[in-house]
């Protein structure tokens, strides 16, 4: 068992240390060629991740093009630059500046800008329910997931499946619609499962707690069923299941940590063009994207070889008929797709699981020197604990203000319902 823990710990540690999100010089050169050919995604990657690999003039050039096309990240970057140049601004002035940049993108048809603008019109400082509803509906019509969730909340129809189903729709119909079927399905299903887990925990202490418990039961039931099914298999079938699981986990890691982890903005979902692909895609970079591509070929070769071996065995035993052929083929596709998607969804907990495994493996090796260091840092930890208590008090106060704001929004919704009924 200790050997198993040590092997898994080493694998997890390697992925922790992989420069998966770092752009290499050869990546930058390739992306520059793509950007000069008009590929806006490549421009965006260079601006966000290029760092010292591009000059300031190149960065400004790409930003100007992206801003003219309403790119959300580029507009956010320009807002940050203007905010820093403006010196010390009040919160109200900063919000007004941000709204101006978001409105620019919203009028160009960028769904994320529409969503951000709509939510800002719901805040106290610039409360305008008509404008909020207008921009949220515009964003929702463009499949922006968070805008759809916000509208459901304002209508009082929210349920625990809103986040996952709207996230799936955004990936399938908008964010990854131009990619391969495997990439499109991977982005959509992985986001569905991730947002399902998030939604179930967020709604656990609300009136929808029973929905949360039911969704958790389904998710954990599926996971347990998958583990039982995996451990009940042996021989070549177990190898194909393991290959599908590893490849799914790798793609989930690429999405949740390489793509999403570096651009986590509340309400904004991102897709990964690197996952589920057999050839290099424009605007992809880093070692993790290479591993996804190599992994796709390794996975496909393993599945095909084991599939053909199974057919030969069926033929030798004299049991291969048209019915058994279709049954075997469909069964192979379904079981490998199931473990691919299951492992990709589970990858969202990789950091937590890896931390637990490493602590279990290395926990017994804590030295006396480490214990002394731990004791010496006690005053610092106590100070941090006091700070956290103060922050907790502030959060409670903020929640009280938010509840008051929610009651105000409820009055707005009631007014909107009466207006619709009158018309």
TITI-298311 format. One line per field, with one value per residue (C-alpha): residue in three letters; residue number from 1; x, y, z. Coordinates in steps of 0.001 Angstrom, whole numbers. Example, Ala and Ser with C-alpha at 12.3 -4.5 7.8 and 13.67 -1.06 7.14 Angstrom:
TITI-298311
residu = [ALA:SER]
num = [1:2]
X = [12300:13670]
Y = [-4500:-1060]
Z = [7800:7140]
***
This chain:
TITI-298311
residu = [UNK:UNK:UNK:UNK:UNK:UNK:UNK:UNK:UNK:UNK:UNK:UNK:UNK:UNK:UNK:UNK:UNK:UNK:UNK:UNK:UNK:UNK:UNK:UNK:UNK:UNK:UNK:UNK:UNK:UNK:UNK:UNK:UNK:UNK:UNK:UNK:UNK:UNK:UNK:UNK:UNK:UNK:UNK:UNK:UNK:UNK:UNK:UNK:UNK:UNK:UNK:UNK:UNK:UNK:UNK:UNK:UNK:UNK:UNK:UNK:UNK:UNK:UNK:UNK:UNK:UNK:UNK:UNK:UNK:UNK:UNK:UNK:UNK:UNK:UNK:UNK:UNK:UNK:UNK:UNK:UNK:UNK:UNK:UNK:UNK:UNK:UNK:UNK:UNK:UNK:UNK:UNK:UNK:UNK:UNK:UNK:UNK:UNK:UNK:UNK:UNK:UNK:UNK:UNK:UNK:UNK:UNK:UNK:UNK:UNK:UNK:UNK:UNK:UNK:UNK:UNK:UNK:UNK:UNK:UNK:UNK:UNK:UNK:UNK:UNK:UNK:UNK:UNK:UNK:UNK:UNK:UNK:UNK:UNK:UNK:UNK:UNK:UNK:UNK:UNK:UNK:UNK:UNK:UNK:UNK:UNK:UNK:UNK:UNK:UNK:UNK:UNK:UNK:UNK:UNK:UNK:UNK:UNK:UNK:UNK:UNK:UNK:UNK:UNK:UNK:UNK:UNK:UNK:UNK:UNK:UNK:UNK:UNK:UNK:UNK:UNK:UNK:UNK:UNK:UNK:UNK:UNK:UNK:UNK:UNK:UNK:UNK:UNK:UNK:UNK:UNK:UNK:UNK:UNK:UNK:UNK:UNK:UNK:UNK:UNK:UNK:UNK:UNK:UNK:UNK:UNK:UNK:UNK:UNK:UNK:UNK:UNK:UNK:UNK:UNK:UNK:UNK:UNK:UNK:UNK:UNK:UNK:UNK:UNK:UNK:UNK:UNK:UNK:UNK:UNK:UNK:UNK:UNK:UNK:UNK:UNK:UNK:UNK:UNK:UNK:UNK:UNK:UNK:UNK:UNK:UNK:UNK:UNK:UNK:UNK:UNK:UNK:UNK:UNK:UNK:UNK:UNK:UNK:UNK:UNK:UNK:UNK:UNK:UNK:UNK:UNK:UNK:UNK:UNK:UNK:UNK:UNK:UNK:UNK:UNK:UNK:UNK:UNK:UNK:UNK:UNK:UNK:UNK:UNK:UNK:UNK:UNK:UNK:UNK:UNK:UNK:UNK:UNK:UNK:UNK:UNK:UNK:UNK:UNK:UNK:UNK:UNK:UNK:UNK:UNK:UNK:UNK:UNK:UNK:UNK:UNK:UNK:UNK:UNK:UNK:UNK:UNK:UNK:UNK:UNK:UNK:UNK:UNK:UNK:UNK:UNK:UNK:UNK:UNK:UNK:UNK:UNK:UNK:UNK:UNK:UNK:UNK:UNK:UNK:UNK:UNK:UNK:UNK:UNK:UNK:UNK:UNK:UNK:UNK:UNK:UNK:UNK:UNK:UNK:UNK:UNK:UNK:UNK:UNK:UNK:UNK:UNK:UNK:UNK:UNK:UNK:UNK:UNK:UNK:UNK:UNK:UNK:UNK:UNK:UNK:UNK:UNK:UNK:UNK:UNK:UNK:UNK:UNK:UNK:UNK:UNK:UNK:UNK:UNK:UNK:UNK:UNK:UNK:UNK:UNK:UNK:UNK:UNK:UNK:UNK:UNK:UNK:UNK:UNK:UNK:UNK:UNK:UNK:UNK:UNK:UNK:UNK:UNK:UNK:UNK:UNK:UNK:UNK:UNK:UNK:UNK:UNK:UNK]
num = [1:2:3:4:5:6:7:8:9:10:11:12:13:14:15:16:17:18:19:20:21:22:23:24:25:26:27:28:29:30:31:32:33:34:35:36:37:38:39:40:41:42:43:44:45:46:47:48:49:50:51:52:53:54:55:56:57:58:59:60:61:62:63:64:65:66:67:68:69:70:71:72:73:74:75:76:77:78:79:80:81:82:83:84:85:86:87:88:89:90:91:92:93:94:95:96:97:98:99:100:101:102:103:104:105:106:107:108:109:110:111:112:113:114:115:116:117:118:119:120:121:122:123:124:125:126:127:128:129:130:131:132:133:134:135:136:137:138:139:140:141:142:143:144:145:146:147:148:149:150:151:152:153:154:155:156:157:158:159:160:161:162:163:164:165:166:167:168:169:170:171:172:173:174:175:176:177:178:179:180:181:182:183:184:185:186:187:188:189:190:191:192:193:194:195:196:197:198:199:200:201:202:203:204:205:206:207:208:209:210:211:212:213:214:215:216:217:218:219:220:221:222:223:224:225:226:227:228:229:230:231:232:233:234:235:236:237:238:239:240:241:242:243:244:245:246:247:248:249:250:251:252:253:254:255:256:257:258:259:260:261:262:263:264:265:266:267:268:269:270:271:272:273:274:275:276:277:278:279:280:281:282:283:284:285:286:287:288:289:290:291:292:293:294:295:296:297:298:299:300:301:302:303:304:305:306:307:308:309:310:311:312:313:314:315:316:317:318:319:320:321:322:323:324:325:326:327:328:329:330:331:332:333:334:335:336:337:338:339:340:341:342:343:344:345:346:347:348:349:350:351:352:353:354:355:356:357:358:359:360:361:362:363:364:365:366:367:368:369:370:371:372:373:374:375:376:377:378:379:380:381:382:383:384:385:386:387:388:389:390:391:392:393:394:395:396:397:398:399:400:401:402:403:404:405:406:407:408:409:410:411:412:413:414:415:416:417:418:419:420:421:422:423]
X = [0:2865:4358:1011:817:4391:3742:580:2297:5150:2700:661:3829:5052:1820:2090:5529:4826:5197:1797:562:3849:4419:7724:9772:8883:5203:5458:7056:4322:1545:3019:2775:-847:-1597:-66:-2344:-5350:-5960:-7473:-7268:-3505:-3325:-5271:-2936:135:-1308:-2389:439:3246:5054:8619:8290:6620:7603:5421:4817:3608:1384:-162:-660:-2510:-4507:-5651:-6927:-8681:-10277:-11633:-13271:-14731:-12539:-13430:-9887:-8443:-11059:-10377:-6638:-7203:-9417:-6616:-4099:-6384:-7208:-3499:-2736:-5589:-4047:-6195:-9858:-12892:-14765:-17597:-15200:-13514:-16869:-17916:-14668:-15130:-18730:-17566:-15178:-17758:-20391:-17975:-17656:-21370:-22311:-19954:-21862:-19496:-21637:-19278:-19254:-23059:-23257:-20813:-22593:-25977:-24837:-23306:-26670:-28081:-25701:-26763:-24481:-25876:-29128:-31191:-33409:-34450:-30858:-29842:-32605:-31839:-28144:-28665:-31231:-28875:-26121:-28505:-29599:-25914:-25738:-23792:-24319:-24107:-26546:-29101:-28556:-28969:-32229:-33577:-32684:-34452:-37546:-37557:-37269:-33729:-32917:-29761:-29404:-29364:-25602:-24590:-27130:-26437:-22670:-23132:-25165:-22586:-19748:-21722:-23454:-20980:-17537:-16425:-18888:-16173:-13995:-13986:-16805:-14529:-13296:-16817:-18268:-15342:-15647:-19436:-19575:-16611:-18172:-21559:-20075:-17901:-20761:-23058:-20725:-20357:-24106:-24935:-22675:-23857:-27519:-27001:-28039:-30917:-34530:-33214:-31193:-33106:-32166:-28522:-28602:-30267:-27689:-24824:-26327:-26456:-22880:-21304:-23433:-22080:-18519:-18929:-20578:-17675:-15090:-16906:-17160:-13466:-12222:-14487:-12733:-9535:-7223:-7275:-10588:-9052:-6173:-8557:-10541:-7310:-6197:-9538:-9438:-5894:-6601:-9829:-8033:-5308:-7873:-9781:-6531:-5792:-9222:-9624:-6029:-4167:-7021:-9578:-7230:-5274:-8302:-10758:-13155:-16512:-19260:-16895:-16439:-13512:-12985:-9773:-8955:-6162:-8300:-9749:-7585:-5245:-3469:-2120:-4762:-4186:-3710:-2652:676:2665:3706:233:-1222:1486:711:-2996:-2217:234:-2172:-4965:-2924:-1748:-5341:-6707:-4030:-4590:-8374:-8155:-5639:-7667:-10880:-9372:-7988:-11451:-12953:-10315:-11065:-14798:-14066:-11814:-14449:-17006:-19282:-18821:-22125:-23576:-25435:-22407:-20288:-22630:-23048:-19287:-18585:-21274:-20200:-16562:-17532:-19867:-17602:-14549:-16597:-17977:-14554:-13101:-15818:-15822:-12060:-12220:-14875:-12979:-9857:-11356:-10495:-6932:-5219:-7125:-6633:-2959:-2460:-4095:-1999:1250:424:-355:2906:5190:3313:5370:8670:8150:11397:11939:13330:10036:8134:10326:9756:6012:6120:8168:5563:2714:2493:2192:-567:-2441:-2250:-3597:-6405:-7382:-7320:-9562:-12046:-12248:-12715:-15443:-17269:-16971:-18314:-21305:-22002:-21678:-24145:-26650:-26283:-26670:-29859:-31198:-30207:-31957:-35170:-34826:-34360:-37427:-39428:-38044:-39033:-42526:-42789:-41617:-44247:-46994:-45846:-45971:-49399:-50714:-49430]
Y = [0:2362:1731:2622:5842:6750:6158:8274:10985:11172:11420:14142:16037:15938:17540:20145:21094:20911:24280:23516:27089:28660:29817:28663:30716:28299:28672:32453:32368:30078:32162:35342:33806:32848:36296:38056:35916:37332:34609:36596:33731:33633:37395:36917:34155:36274:39268:37263:34729:36088:38036:38835:36726:39632:43297:46047:47331:43894:43636:47054:46178:42954:44678:47404:44817:42808:45899:46920:43488:43676:40976:40675:40059:42882:45341:44224:44759:48262:49068:47936:50151:53205:52531:52380:55582:57453:57310:56826:56520:55940:52674:54468:56053:52694:51012:53760:53312:49530:49941:52177:49510:46740:48805:49210:45423:44841:47126:45084:41922:40287:38102:38241:42062:42079:39877:42002:45198:43742:42619:46034:47677:45507:47005:49813:52535:52360:50446:50395:47320:48063:48265:45267:43116:44329:43408:40160:39061:40014:37932:35041:35026:34565:31476:33209:30763:33127:35571:32786:31810:35435:35800:32591:34002:37294:35427:33303:30070:29054:25384:23381:22284:25817:26322:22960:22928:26512:25869:22825:24890:27689:25267:23248:26055:28917:28556:25272:25029:25284:22535:18763:16661:15223:18680:20115:17240:17287:21007:20758:17639:18602:22011:20415:18166:20895:23396:20648:20036:23755:24369:21503:22937:26525:25527:23198:25818:27266:26230:24010:21855:18716:19294:19649:16412:14594:15872:14931:11476:11031:12291:10243:7245:7487:7741:4693:2709:3623:2476:-820:-1344:-520:-2901:-5691:-5692:-7540:-8259:-6131:-4480:-3155:-1696:154:1489:2692:4380:6174:7246:8599:10471:11906:13015:14684:16618:17610:18832:20865:22517:23170:24152:25101:27009:27894:28167:31045:33089:32549:35521:35135:34386:33853:30324:29395:26459:24685:24138:21697:18878:16066:16983:14854:17771:21039:23746:27495:29471:26388:26318:24797:21295:20324:20961:18741:16004:16189:15741:12871:11337:11399:9255:6857:6490:5872:3283:1376:1339:176:-2590:-3946:-3669:-5636:-8233:-8710:-9181:-11798:-13709:-13609:-14870:-17693:-18859:-18923:-16442:-13492:-12658:-9387:-8990:-9725:-7391:-4438:-5325:-5546:-2336:-328:-1700:-736:2803:3342:1985:3942:7140:6683:6362:9156:11590:10347:10798:14226:15336:13919:15837:19000:17521:16580:19236:18217:14484:15009:17023:14278:11546:13456:14192:10510:9481:12117:12789:10303:11951:15276:16132:17622:20723:21156:20885:23584:25830:25219:26243:29367:30532:30257:34052:34695:32102:33571:37032:35606:33904:37243:38835:36076:36613:40307:39464:37005:39738:41976:39199:38711:42430:42319:39419:41442:44247:41751:40387:43918:44392:41116:42360:45506:43403:41369:44567:45327:41868:42309:45637:44019:41270:43803:45775:42661:41738:45229:45120]
Z = [0:798:-2651:-4206:-2188:-3111:-6830:-6836:-4777:-7290:-10221:-8522:-7546:-11147:-12348:-9579:-10842:-14578:-16310:-17797:-17843:-18883:-22414:-23866:-26370:-29192:-28266:-28430:-31881:-33216:-31642:-33133:-36607:-35909:-34472:-37484:-39661:-37784:-35158:-32273:-29771:-30312:-29724:-26483:-25280:-26039:-24202:-21140:-20860:-23062:-20325:-21366:-24519:-26318:-26411:-25002:-28534:-29628:-26583:-27240:-30905:-30069:-27342:-29729:-32206:-29494:-27952:-31366:-31560:-28029:-26438:-22734:-21481:-23554:-22308:-18735:-19299:-20688:-17718:-15368:-17166:-17016:-13375:-12447:-14365:-12678:-9215:-6155:-7111:-4964:-5290:-7079:-9593:-10213:-10831:-13241:-15155:-15305:-16470:-19292:-20586:-20178:-21990:-24884:-25187:-24600:-27491:-29690:-28776:-26253:-23936:-20931:-21099:-21305:-18215:-16205:-17190:-16276:-12826:-12131:-12846:-10043:-7487:-5165:-6489:-10035:-9558:-12752:-13065:-16659:-17932:-15801:-17281:-20804:-20721:-18812:-21391:-24215:-22618:-21948:-25598:-26471:-24187:-21383:-18508:-15538:-17148:-17504:-13863:-12735:-14664:-13140:-9713:-10410:-11596:-8446:-10449:-9508:-8957:-8325:-11970:-13413:-13220:-14716:-17535:-18612:-18424:-20664:-23143:-23238:-23988:-26541:-28411:-28057:-26470:-28129:-31010:-33709:-32218:-32758:-31294:-28567:-27546:-27603:-25570:-23111:-22375:-22040:-19833:-17626:-16979:-16321:-13629:-12130:-11920:-10615:-7682:-7050:-7244:-4875:-2160:-2690:-2335:613:3191:1172:631:-2173:226:-768:-4415:-3371:-1389:-4263:-6769:-4425:-4017:-7795:-8291:-5517:-6477:-10032:-8715:-6455:-9257:-11529:-8979:-8442:-12200:-12711:-10000:-11273:-14664:-15467:-18381:-21567:-20659:-17435:-19494:-21832:-18849:-17197:-20450:-20783:-17143:-17330:-20558:-19143:-15982:-18060:-20114:-16985:-15445:-18582:-18406:-14693:-13870:-17041:-18730:-16061:-13083:-14562:-15535:-12712:-12897:-11104:-13608:-16552:-17942:-20167:-22509:-23490:-27165:-26227:-24806:-26919:-29912:-32058:-33764:-32410:-32320:-32808:-29583:-27546:-25772:-22933:-21994:-20816:-24305:-25808:-23288:-24166:-27852:-27305:-24805:-27407:-29798:-27073:-25831:-29340:-30190:-26922:-27364:-30997:-30230:-27332:-29340:-32240:-29828:-28368:-31844:-32715:-29521:-30300:-33811:-32598:-30145:-32952:-31157:-33529:-35183:-36426:-33141:-30946:-33116:-32559:-28896:-28335:-30284:-28497:-25106:-25768:-26776:-23822:-21094:-22311:-22735:-19204:-17576:-19713:-18594:-14993:-14597:-16256:-13789:-10800:-11854:-10327:-6916:-7968:-5868:-2749:-3306:-4105:-920:1186:-464:-30:3601:4214:2624:4082:7323:9318:8315:10124:11889:15334:13641:11782:15040:16626:13615:13922:17598:16842:14336:16858:17539:13817:13481:16454:14866:11621:13554:15129:11701:10354:13188:12334:8653:9595:11495:8445:6219:8507:8348:4563:4407:6392:3864:1013:2559:2749:-897:-1818:-244:-2345:-5485:-4563:-4564:-8029:-9250:-7825:-9566:-12821:-12471:-11854:-14880:-17080:-15768:-16480:-20048]
***
